[in-house]
Amino acid sequence: MADKLHFELVSPERLVLAQEADMVVVPGTEGDFAVLKDHAPTVSTLRAGILQVMDSEGGDAKLLIVGGFAEVSGEGLTVLAEETFALDGIDRASMEAELHDLEEDIRDAKSDNDRNIAAKAADRIKSIFDVLDKIAA
Amino acid sequence: MANLKDLRNRITSVQSTQKITKAMKMVAAAKLRRAQESAEAARPYAERMEAVLSSLASSMVGAEGGPKLLAGTGSDQVQMVVVATSERGLCGGFNTNIVKAARIKIRALLAEGKTVKIVTVGKKGASALSREFGSITVKHFDMSHVKRLVFTDASPIGDYLIASYEAGEFDVCSLFFAKFQSALTQIVTDLQLIPATFDADNTADLGGASYDYEPDENEILEDLLPRNVAVQTFRALLENAASEQGSRMTAMDSATRNAGDMIDALRTTYNRTRQAVITNELIEIISGAEAL
Protein backbone atom coordinates (compact mmCIF):
# COMPACT_ATOMS: atom_id res chain seq x y z
CA MET A 1 0.00 0.00 0.00
CA ALA A 2 1.41 3.32 -0.99
CA ASP A 3 -0.73 5.66 1.01
CA LYS A 4 -0.22 5.49 4.70
CA LEU A 5 -1.52 7.32 7.65
CA HIS A 6 0.94 9.13 9.86
CA PHE A 7 0.18 8.12 13.41
CA GLU A 8 1.47 9.41 16.74
CA LEU A 9 0.67 8.18 20.20
CA VAL A 10 1.63 10.65 22.91
CA SER A 11 1.44 10.27 26.67
CA PRO A 12 2.12 13.13 29.09
CA GLU A 13 5.54 11.65 29.78
CA ARG A 14 6.77 10.94 26.30
CA LEU A 15 6.11 10.17 22.67
CA VAL A 16 5.15 6.51 22.79
CA LEU A 17 4.78 5.68 19.13
CA ALA A 18 5.35 7.54 15.91
CA GLN A 19 4.93 5.51 12.76
CA GLU A 20 3.20 5.10 9.45
CA ALA A 21 0.20 2.77 9.57
CA ASP A 22 -2.46 1.40 7.25
CA MET A 23 -5.21 1.79 9.77
CA VAL A 24 -5.65 2.68 13.41
CA VAL A 25 -8.68 1.76 15.49
CA VAL A 26 -9.34 4.28 18.23
CA PRO A 27 -11.60 3.69 21.25
CA GLY A 28 -13.69 6.89 21.19
CA THR A 29 -16.21 7.78 23.88
CA GLU A 30 -19.03 7.31 21.39
CA GLY A 31 -17.69 4.05 20.02
CA ASP A 32 -14.59 2.73 18.34
CA PHE A 33 -13.66 4.28 15.06
CA ALA A 34 -11.07 3.38 12.48
CA VAL A 35 -8.88 5.99 10.90
CA LEU A 36 -7.35 5.54 7.45
CA LYS A 37 -5.47 8.02 5.34
CA ASP A 38 -7.47 11.13 4.38
CA HIS A 39 -9.93 10.72 7.18
CA ALA A 40 -12.03 13.85 7.77
CA PRO A 41 -10.59 16.14 10.45
CA THR A 42 -12.01 15.00 13.76
CA VAL A 43 -11.52 15.59 17.44
CA SER A 44 -12.84 12.94 19.77
CA THR A 45 -12.46 12.14 23.43
CA LEU A 46 -11.39 8.64 24.41
CA ARG A 47 -12.52 6.02 26.86
CA ALA A 48 -10.36 3.30 28.38
CA GLY A 49 -9.90 0.71 25.67
CA ILE A 50 -7.67 -0.95 23.16
CA LEU A 51 -5.92 1.05 20.52
CA GLN A 52 -5.16 -1.08 17.52
CA VAL A 53 -2.52 -0.20 14.99
CA MET A 54 -2.48 -2.16 11.75
CA ASP A 55 0.32 -2.00 9.33
CA SER A 56 1.24 -4.48 6.64
CA GLU A 57 4.96 -3.75 6.89
CA GLY A 58 5.63 -2.63 10.45
CA GLY A 59 3.33 -5.22 11.96
CA ASP A 60 0.32 -4.76 14.18
CA ALA A 61 0.31 -3.39 17.68
CA LYS A 62 -2.27 -3.32 20.41
CA LEU A 63 -2.06 -0.98 23.36
CA LEU A 64 -4.31 -0.33 26.29
CA ILE A 65 -4.95 3.38 26.70
CA VAL A 66 -6.80 5.31 29.37
CA GLY A 67 -8.37 8.73 28.90
CA GLY A 68 -7.38 11.58 26.65
CA PHE A 69 -8.37 12.50 23.15
CA ALA A 70 -7.62 11.85 19.50
CA GLU A 71 -7.17 14.39 16.79
CA VAL A 72 -7.28 13.66 13.09
CA SER A 73 -5.95 16.43 10.89
CA GLY A 74 -4.44 16.78 7.46
CA GLU A 75 -1.11 15.67 8.87
CA GLY A 76 -2.41 12.44 10.35
CA LEU A 77 -3.69 11.04 13.57
CA THR A 78 -2.50 12.11 16.99
CA VAL A 79 -3.71 10.21 20.02
CA LEU A 80 -3.10 11.90 23.35
CA ALA A 81 -3.61 9.28 26.02
CA GLU A 82 -3.14 9.93 29.71
CA GLU A 83 -1.77 6.47 30.23
CA THR A 84 -0.63 3.75 27.89
CA PHE A 85 0.17 0.13 28.69
CA ALA A 86 1.61 -2.61 26.57
CA LEU A 87 -0.91 -5.44 26.82
CA ASP A 88 1.57 -7.93 28.25
CA GLY A 89 3.14 -5.37 30.58
CA ILE A 90 0.18 -4.96 32.90
CA ASP A 91 0.78 -6.01 36.45
CA ARG A 92 -2.72 -6.95 37.49
CA ALA A 93 -1.81 -8.03 41.00
CA SER A 94 -0.29 -4.68 41.97
CA MET A 95 -3.22 -2.85 40.44
CA GLU A 96 -5.62 -4.94 42.45
CA ALA A 97 -3.67 -4.07 45.60
CA GLU A 98 -3.87 -0.42 44.67
CA LEU A 99 -7.61 -0.70 44.09
CA HIS A 100 -7.98 -2.32 47.47
CA ASP A 101 -6.09 0.57 49.11
CA LEU A 102 -8.24 3.09 47.32
CA GLU A 103 -11.42 1.40 48.45
CA GLU A 104 -10.14 1.68 51.99
CA ASP A 105 -9.40 5.35 51.38
CA ILE A 106 -12.95 5.85 50.18
CA ARG A 107 -14.29 4.30 53.36
CA ASP A 108 -11.98 6.28 55.65
CA ALA A 109 -12.15 9.59 53.80
CA LYS A 110 -12.71 12.52 56.12
CA SER A 111 -14.15 14.90 53.54
CA ASP A 112 -16.22 14.61 50.40
CA ASN A 113 -13.28 15.99 48.51
CA ASP A 114 -10.91 13.20 49.54
CA ARG A 115 -13.58 10.63 48.85
CA ASN A 116 -14.20 11.94 45.34
CA ILE A 117 -10.52 11.87 44.51
CA ALA A 118 -10.10 8.30 45.72
CA ALA A 119 -13.27 7.25 43.92
CA LYS A 120 -12.00 8.75 40.70
CA ALA A 121 -8.73 6.86 40.97
CA ALA A 122 -10.60 3.64 41.76
CA ASP A 123 -12.84 4.11 38.72
CA ARG A 124 -9.77 4.46 36.57
CA ILE A 125 -8.39 1.10 37.69
CA LYS A 126 -11.80 -0.53 37.36
CA SER A 127 -12.07 0.72 33.79
CA ILE A 128 -8.72 -0.89 33.02
CA PHE A 129 -9.98 -4.18 34.47
CA ASP A 130 -13.17 -3.93 32.40
CA VAL A 131 -11.10 -3.69 29.25
CA LEU A 132 -8.89 -6.60 30.30
CA ASP A 133 -11.91 -8.76 31.10
CA LYS A 134 -13.41 -7.99 27.75
CA ILE A 135 -10.30 -9.17 25.96
CA ALA A 136 -10.12 -12.31 28.04
CA ALA A 137 -13.76 -13.14 27.33
CA MET B 1 47.68 32.35 67.10
CA ALA B 2 45.81 29.18 66.22
CA ASN B 3 47.86 26.16 66.98
CA LEU B 4 49.05 23.77 64.35
CA LYS B 5 46.85 20.85 65.28
CA ASP B 6 43.70 22.98 65.13
CA LEU B 7 44.63 24.20 61.68
CA ARG B 8 45.31 20.68 60.48
CA ASN B 9 41.93 19.56 61.74
CA ARG B 10 40.16 22.41 60.02
CA ILE B 11 41.84 21.65 56.73
CA THR B 12 40.75 18.00 56.87
CA SER B 13 37.22 19.01 57.77
CA VAL B 14 36.92 21.48 54.89
CA GLN B 15 38.43 18.87 52.59
CA SER B 16 35.78 16.34 53.46
CA THR B 17 33.06 18.96 53.00
CA GLN B 18 34.51 19.67 49.59
CA LYS B 19 34.35 16.00 48.73
CA ILE B 20 30.67 15.91 49.63
CA THR B 21 29.73 19.03 47.68
CA LYS B 22 31.68 17.76 44.71
CA ALA B 23 29.82 14.46 44.76
CA MET B 24 26.50 16.25 45.13
CA LYS B 25 27.34 18.40 42.16
CA MET B 26 28.02 15.34 40.02
CA VAL B 27 24.81 13.66 41.13
CA ALA B 28 22.82 16.82 40.44
CA ALA B 29 24.36 17.08 36.99
CA ALA B 30 23.33 13.53 36.15
CA LYS B 31 19.85 14.04 37.55
CA LEU B 32 19.54 17.33 35.73
CA ARG B 33 20.11 15.64 32.41
CA ARG B 34 17.39 13.11 33.15
CA ALA B 35 14.99 15.77 34.40
CA GLN B 36 15.59 17.85 31.31
CA GLU B 37 14.89 14.87 29.10
CA SER B 38 11.58 14.22 30.83
CA ALA B 39 10.62 17.85 30.58
CA GLU B 40 11.37 17.79 26.89
CA ALA B 41 9.51 14.52 26.34
CA ALA B 42 6.42 15.98 27.98
CA ARG B 43 6.34 18.89 25.61
CA PRO B 44 4.49 17.36 22.60
CA TYR B 45 1.54 16.28 24.72
CA ALA B 46 1.12 19.62 26.44
CA GLU B 47 1.52 21.51 23.19
CA ARG B 48 -1.06 19.47 21.25
CA MET B 49 -3.42 19.71 24.17
CA GLU B 50 -3.04 23.43 24.34
CA ALA B 51 -3.49 23.84 20.60
CA VAL B 52 -6.73 21.85 20.54
CA LEU B 53 -8.04 23.49 23.69
CA SER B 54 -7.27 27.01 22.65
CA SER B 55 -8.94 26.59 19.29
CA LEU B 56 -11.96 25.08 21.00
CA ALA B 57 -11.91 27.81 23.60
CA SER B 58 -11.66 30.61 21.08
CA SER B 59 -14.80 29.35 19.37
CA MET B 60 -16.52 29.43 22.74
CA VAL B 61 -15.53 32.97 23.60
CA GLY B 62 -18.55 35.13 24.13
CA ALA B 63 -20.86 32.12 24.02
CA GLU B 64 -23.17 31.83 26.99
CA GLY B 65 -22.97 28.91 29.35
CA GLY B 66 -19.39 27.86 28.63
CA PRO B 67 -17.72 25.51 31.11
CA LYS B 68 -16.96 27.09 34.46
CA LEU B 69 -13.32 26.10 34.25
CA LEU B 70 -12.93 28.36 31.25
CA ALA B 71 -15.32 31.18 32.06
CA GLY B 72 -14.52 31.45 35.75
CA THR B 73 -17.03 31.95 38.52
CA GLY B 74 -17.41 35.63 37.80
CA SER B 75 -15.66 36.52 41.01
CA ASP B 76 -12.10 36.62 42.26
CA GLN B 77 -12.77 36.81 45.96
CA VAL B 78 -11.30 33.48 46.99
CA GLN B 79 -7.84 32.82 45.63
CA MET B 80 -6.09 29.48 45.70
CA VAL B 81 -2.32 29.62 45.55
CA VAL B 82 -0.41 26.43 44.82
CA VAL B 83 3.27 26.62 45.73
CA ALA B 84 5.44 23.89 44.24
CA THR B 85 8.87 23.48 45.78
CA SER B 86 11.34 20.66 46.31
CA GLU B 87 11.55 17.99 48.98
CA ARG B 88 15.21 18.55 49.70
CA GLY B 89 17.33 21.53 50.51
CA LEU B 90 20.88 22.44 49.52
CA CYS B 91 19.81 23.73 46.17
CA GLY B 92 20.77 27.38 46.35
CA GLY B 93 18.05 29.95 46.08
CA PHE B 94 15.59 27.63 44.38
CA ASN B 95 13.06 27.20 47.18
CA THR B 96 13.63 30.65 48.64
CA ASN B 97 12.90 32.34 45.33
CA ILE B 98 9.64 30.48 44.77
CA VAL B 99 8.51 31.06 48.33
CA LYS B 100 9.47 34.73 48.16
CA ALA B 101 7.44 35.30 44.99
CA ALA B 102 4.48 33.42 46.44
CA ARG B 103 4.67 35.35 49.69
CA ILE B 104 4.62 38.71 47.89
CA LYS B 105 1.55 37.67 45.93
CA ILE B 106 -0.25 36.28 48.97
CA ARG B 107 0.42 39.41 50.99
CA ALA B 108 -0.82 41.60 48.12
CA LEU B 109 -3.99 39.53 47.83
CA LEU B 110 -4.61 39.66 51.56
CA ALA B 111 -4.05 43.41 51.54
CA GLU B 112 -6.74 43.71 48.88
CA GLY B 113 -9.12 41.98 51.24
CA LYS B 114 -9.23 38.70 49.29
CA THR B 115 -9.47 35.32 50.94
CA VAL B 116 -6.41 33.22 50.21
CA LYS B 117 -6.04 29.47 50.47
CA ILE B 118 -2.67 27.81 50.07
CA VAL B 119 -1.76 24.39 48.77
CA THR B 120 1.84 23.33 49.10
CA VAL B 121 3.67 20.72 47.09
CA GLY B 122 7.02 19.69 48.51
CA LYS B 123 8.27 19.89 52.07
CA LYS B 124 10.54 22.90 51.76
CA GLY B 125 7.90 25.37 50.67
CA ALA B 126 5.46 24.04 53.23
CA SER B 127 7.79 24.64 56.15
CA ALA B 128 8.83 28.07 54.88
CA LEU B 129 5.23 29.22 54.49
CA SER B 130 3.78 27.59 57.57
CA ARG B 131 5.16 30.24 59.94
CA GLU B 132 3.31 33.09 58.31
CA PHE B 133 0.40 31.41 56.56
CA GLY B 134 -0.03 28.14 58.45
CA SER B 135 -3.63 28.92 59.28
CA ILE B 136 -4.68 29.39 55.66
CA THR B 137 -2.80 26.40 54.24
CA VAL B 138 -5.50 23.93 53.26
CA LYS B 139 -3.55 21.04 51.84
CA HIS B 140 -0.06 19.66 51.45
CA PHE B 141 1.10 17.18 48.85
CA ASP B 142 4.06 15.08 49.86
CA MET B 143 6.34 14.24 46.98
CA SER B 144 9.11 12.56 48.96
CA HIS B 145 8.21 9.08 47.68
CA VAL B 146 8.59 10.20 44.07
CA LYS B 147 11.86 9.19 42.48
CA ARG B 148 11.04 9.81 38.89
CA LEU B 149 8.01 11.96 38.27
CA VAL B 150 5.22 10.37 36.23
CA PHE B 151 1.85 11.71 35.28
CA THR B 152 -0.01 9.81 37.98
CA ASP B 153 2.04 11.69 40.60
CA ALA B 154 0.64 14.98 39.36
CA SER B 155 -2.93 13.96 38.65
CA PRO B 156 -4.04 13.83 42.32
CA ILE B 157 -3.14 17.52 42.60
CA GLY B 158 -5.23 18.26 39.52
CA ASP B 159 -8.09 16.14 40.84
CA TYR B 160 -7.98 17.91 44.17
CA LEU B 161 -8.06 21.34 42.55
CA ILE B 162 -10.93 20.43 40.24
CA ALA B 163 -12.94 18.86 43.05
CA SER B 164 -12.58 21.88 45.31
CA TYR B 165 -13.29 24.24 42.44
CA GLU B 166 -16.48 22.42 41.65
CA ALA B 167 -17.40 22.49 45.30
CA GLY B 168 -17.11 26.28 45.06
CA GLU B 169 -14.19 26.55 47.45
CA PHE B 170 -12.26 29.06 45.38
CA ASP B 171 -12.58 31.28 42.31
CA VAL B 172 -9.09 31.66 40.91
CA CYS B 173 -6.14 29.31 41.17
CA SER B 174 -2.53 30.13 40.43
CA LEU B 175 0.52 27.93 40.56
CA PHE B 176 4.02 28.99 41.55
CA PHE B 177 6.97 27.08 40.19
CA ALA B 178 10.39 27.72 38.68
CA LYS B 179 10.63 27.46 34.94
CA PHE B 180 13.88 25.90 33.82
CA GLN B 181 15.93 28.00 31.48
CA SER B 182 19.47 26.85 32.09
CA ALA B 183 21.48 25.43 34.96
CA LEU B 184 22.23 29.01 35.94
CA THR B 185 18.83 30.63 35.53
CA GLN B 186 15.45 29.47 36.66
CA ILE B 187 12.53 31.81 36.34
CA VAL B 188 9.89 31.80 39.05
CA THR B 189 6.58 31.69 37.25
CA ASP B 190 3.06 32.46 38.36
CA LEU B 191 0.74 30.42 36.17
CA GLN B 192 -3.01 30.87 36.32
CA LEU B 193 -4.54 27.40 36.21
CA ILE B 194 -8.19 28.19 36.79
CA PRO B 195 -9.92 29.74 34.93
CA ALA B 196 -7.85 28.46 32.03
CA THR B 197 -5.84 30.91 29.98
CA PHE B 198 -4.33 30.30 26.58
CA ASP B 199 -1.66 31.82 24.47
CA ALA B 200 -3.21 33.45 21.46
CA ASP B 201 -0.21 32.36 19.36
CA ASN B 202 -1.03 28.68 19.62
CA THR B 203 -4.54 29.00 18.31
CA ALA B 204 -3.68 29.70 14.72
CA ASP B 205 -2.43 26.28 13.76
CA LEU B 206 -5.81 24.61 14.06
CA GLY B 207 -7.90 27.57 12.99
CA GLY B 208 -8.18 26.77 9.29
CA ALA B 209 -9.50 23.23 9.29
CA SER B 210 -13.09 22.53 10.17
CA TYR B 211 -13.26 19.62 12.54
CA ASP B 212 -15.88 17.04 13.30
CA TYR B 213 -16.35 16.93 17.02
CA GLU B 214 -17.33 13.75 18.69
CA PRO B 215 -19.14 14.27 21.09
CA ASP B 216 -19.89 17.97 20.52
CA GLU B 217 -17.52 20.83 21.24
CA ASN B 218 -18.97 21.65 24.59
CA GLU B 219 -18.61 18.14 25.94
CA ILE B 220 -15.08 17.79 24.66
CA LEU B 221 -14.17 21.03 26.29
CA GLU B 222 -15.72 19.90 29.53
CA ASP B 223 -13.75 16.67 29.37
CA LEU B 224 -10.47 18.28 28.41
CA LEU B 225 -10.34 21.28 30.71
CA PRO B 226 -9.98 19.23 33.91
CA ARG B 227 -7.31 17.12 32.21
CA ASN B 228 -5.55 20.28 31.20
CA VAL B 229 -5.23 21.34 34.83
CA ALA B 230 -3.47 18.06 35.60
CA VAL B 231 -1.28 18.32 32.50
CA GLN B 232 -0.26 21.88 33.34
CA THR B 233 0.53 20.83 36.90
CA PHE B 234 2.55 17.87 35.66
CA ARG B 235 4.48 20.09 33.34
CA ALA B 236 5.15 22.62 36.06
CA LEU B 237 6.43 19.86 38.34
CA LEU B 238 8.75 18.60 35.62
CA GLU B 239 10.10 22.10 35.08
CA ASN B 240 10.48 22.40 38.81
CA ALA B 241 12.43 19.14 39.02
CA ALA B 242 14.83 20.29 36.32
CA SER B 243 15.19 23.69 37.96
CA GLU B 244 15.87 22.13 41.33
CA GLN B 245 18.69 19.99 39.97
CA GLY B 246 20.09 22.88 37.94
CA SER B 247 20.03 25.12 40.95
CA ARG B 248 21.62 22.46 43.14
CA MET B 249 24.34 21.86 40.60
CA THR B 250 25.24 25.55 40.50
CA ALA B 251 25.07 25.88 44.27
CA MET B 252 27.25 22.82 44.82
CA ASP B 253 29.70 23.98 42.19
CA SER B 254 30.24 27.28 43.96
CA ALA B 255 30.38 25.50 47.31
CA THR B 256 33.13 23.26 45.98
CA ARG B 257 35.02 26.25 44.68
CA ASN B 258 34.54 28.05 47.94
CA ALA B 259 35.88 25.11 49.89
CA GLY B 260 38.91 25.08 47.58
CA ASP B 261 39.60 28.75 48.33
CA MET B 262 39.22 28.11 52.01
CA ILE B 263 41.65 25.21 51.94
CA ASP B 264 44.21 27.37 50.14
CA ALA B 265 43.87 30.13 52.73
CA LEU B 266 44.09 27.69 55.62
CA ARG B 267 47.10 25.99 54.15
CA THR B 268 48.91 29.33 53.82
CA THR B 269 48.18 30.13 57.45
CA TYR B 270 49.26 26.63 58.43
CA ASN B 271 52.58 26.94 56.63
CA ARG B 272 53.20 30.40 58.03
CA THR B 273 52.44 29.21 61.53
CA ARG B 274 54.66 26.20 61.12
CA GLN B 275 57.50 28.44 59.91
CA ALA B 276 56.94 30.80 62.84
CA VAL B 277 57.13 27.91 65.29
CA ILE B 278 60.39 26.68 63.75
CA THR B 279 61.89 30.17 63.80
CA ASN B 280 60.84 30.56 67.39
CA GLU B 281 62.52 27.32 68.39
CA LEU B 282 65.71 28.29 66.55
CA ILE B 283 65.81 31.62 68.31
CA GLU B 284 65.39 29.89 71.61
CA ILE B 285 68.20 27.43 70.86
CA ILE B 286 70.54 30.15 69.60
CA SER B 287 69.90 32.52 72.48
CA GLY B 288 70.29 29.56 74.86
CA ALA B 289 73.70 28.77 73.28
CA GLU B 290 74.77 32.42 73.48
CA ALA B 291 73.94 32.63 77.16
CA LEU B 292 76.38 29.86 77.97
Interface residues (C-beta under 8 A of the other chain):
Chain A: E8 V10 S11 P12 E13 R14 L15 G28 T29 E30 F33 A40 P41 T42 V43 S44 T45 G67 G68 F69 E71 S73 G74 T78 L80 E82 E83 D112 N113 N116 I117 K120 A121
Chain B: S38 A41 A42 P44 Y45 A46 R48 M49 V52 L56 V150 F151 T152 S155 P156 D159 Y160 A163 S164 A167 L206 A209 S210 Y211 D212 Y213 E214 P215 E219 I220 D223 L224 R227 V231 F234
